[in-house]
Structure formats: structure tokens, C-alpha cells
């Protein structure tokens, strides 16, 4: 599979269950057409989870939509493990999965 650039990205501040703070950059790559006719968009979750997930859709629109949803669900899962996420800035506003993709609570 050809690796595409990751122009869709968002940076948050992550606080681990042990209280360690670090920048958290996650990315959703532009969809790439596959020989099968479907499209794939790669999701990476920064330094918290190494590796990436390839999300498949029937067209480029669906691949991006499903990849964005997947990223929000992964953040929700990390929160269930004790991670906390905040928007960058002095206000330290919590970043919620629903802020990343509507409907993911």
C-alpha cells in the first residue's frame, strides 16, 4: 500500500494515568485507492500507541469518515484506561471524544 501524507492532524495535551504530561499528536492520512476498489485511510495515535490502523471504506469519503470516528473511539478507550486529554493552552480545557467526532461520547 502506498503511504499518503497525513494532513489531518490534531494536537492535544495527554496526561498518563501516572500523571506524566506529554504532547499528543494524532493523524488521519488522506485516503488511498486500493486495487480491490476500496479506499484506505491510516490513523496514527502519536507516541501513546505505536503503529497505525488502516481504516477501509467503500470510497474516499467513507474512509475519512470512518478514520475520524476510529480516532475518537481510540481516545475514548484511552480515557477509560485513565488517560486525560486537554486542548493546548493555558485554560487546560478537557478534550472529549465528542469534540473529535460528533456522536462519540
Secondary structure by P-SEA (a helix, b strand, c coil): cbbbbcccbbbbbbbcccbbbbbbbbbbcccccccccbbbbbbbccccccbbbbbbcccaaaaaaaaaaaaaaaaaaaaaabbbbbccccccccccccccccccc
